[in-house]
Amino acid sequence: MKPAISPGSALFSSGPTKKAPGFSLNQLSDASLGRSHRAKPAKAKLSSAIDRMHAMLGLPADYRLGIVPGSDTGAVEMAMWSVLGARGVDVLAWESFGKTWVSDAVKQLKLDDITILQADWGDLPDLSATQPDRDILFTWNGTTSGVRVPDADWIAADRTGLVIADATSACFAMDMDWAKIDIATFSWQKSLGGEGGHGVIILSPRAVERLESYTPPWPLPKIFQLTKNGKLIEGIFSGATINTPSMLCVEDLHAALDWAEGIGGLPGLIARSEASLAAVADWVAQTDWVDFLASDPATRSCTSICLKIVHPAMTGLPTEAQAAFAKQMTALLEAEQVAFDIGAYRDAPPGLRLWGGPTVDPDDIAALLPWLDWAFASILADTKI
Ligand SMILES: Cc1ncc(COP(=O)(O)O)c(C=O)c1O
């Protein structure tokens, strides 16, 4: 039987994600359009966006936050190109994005002292194998496998290397132990439901020290340059962006931050995301055809909730047949207008990926679950296995 109740919104994409509840284009009417981004009103919008993100994330006062080009990818690569090579680096990867950073380190930067710590889909590498006197590069939440680090306890407080975290699907949805992170990056198109294109980079004082004392041996394009004549370009961290930002996107960010403040800031955002994960976990516990891709419950992501189909009729099938089954399910759910964009990431094992970030209503996630059962049963009934 088709469920009687549909989710209030069918938007469960992992990026760009659903806009914040109540979003309307009218919220952007005060955007500083047609003026220089260096003019007073625009600069004020940029610098207050920085201040508001800094405050809501609970960053230590001596950490800097800047808006940079190229979305999260731009911010991660800016960090890698700017600080790596000064000492050996441990690069961790357990899904597609982490693997991209491994490839950058090996094939683009051609670093000569890299330890690669990898794990298969659903698992984490041995975090305790990282060394405190080396740099560490990892993805806080692996968006394509739904596996996150459970905490930062494995990072030494008295480390001498820098810790660089791609935290794009973790910031504003998970507790981050900032004392253990030297560089973090994210983009607005994840937990805040903002627009793509702009990245954010967060620097600890030790990261700034590295930037000011180390010159990498490779050329740095202008859009990666955080220093000038050996000094940090402080303006980047008060709203004087490296190049032209979209003031429409900045206005949209302010609207998202208004909503986030209205629900209690970071604790409110985290609570919504964890409620979505809890709803899915309860359902998975009672449902025999589905399981989390994350093998350890402590590593299950509350934002990118990745599921695999474990029904006995399915597990013996070749990967292509499993992928085709999952695709039929997502097509059916899309045709019913109850869930868009919930297919597993293109390189990930076949399955489903539900975005449970803060802008998604946990009640919508709960309402979607009976539809998943219905879609599974419908496709199974039509499939000759
Ligand atoms: C962990 C991770 N890193 C990097 C990216 C790339 O982000 P962007 O498209 O904002 O550059 C994503 C996007 O989903 C991601 O999930």
PDBQT file of the ligand as one rigid body, heavy atoms in Angstrom, charges set to zero:
ROOT
HETATM    1  C1  LIG A 401      33.394  16.093   1.780  1.00  0.00    +0.000 C 
HETATM    2  C2  LIG A 401      33.259  16.964   0.588  1.00  0.00    +0.000 A 
HETATM    3  N1  LIG A 401      34.331  17.618   0.115  1.00  0.00    +0.000 NA
HETATM    4  C3  LIG A 401      34.230  18.431  -0.957  1.00  0.00    +0.000 A 
HETATM    5  C4  LIG A 401      33.030  18.618  -1.618  1.00  0.00    +0.000 A 
HETATM    6  C5  LIG A 401      32.983  19.542  -2.795  1.00  0.00    +0.000 C 
HETATM    7  O1  LIG A 401      32.273  20.655  -2.381  1.00  0.00    +0.000 OA
HETATM    8  P1  LIG A 401      32.051  21.928  -3.327  1.00  0.00    +0.000 P 
HETATM    9  O2  LIG A 401      31.181  21.459  -4.445  1.00  0.00    +0.000 OA
HETATM   10  O3  LIG A 401      31.379  22.909  -2.410  1.00  0.00    +0.000 OA
HETATM   11  O4  LIG A 401      33.375  22.367  -3.790  1.00  0.00    +0.000 OA
HETATM   12  C6  LIG A 401      31.897  17.957  -1.178  1.00  0.00    +0.000 A 
HETATM   13  C7  LIG A 401      30.613  18.097  -1.883  1.00  0.00    +0.000 C 
HETATM   14  O5  LIG A 401      29.687  17.362  -1.694  1.00  0.00    +0.000 OA
HETATM   15  C8  LIG A 401      32.015  17.131  -0.040  1.00  0.00    +0.000 A 
HETATM   16  O6  LIG A 401      30.935  16.504   0.412  1.00  0.00    +0.000 OA
ENDROOT
TORSDOF 0
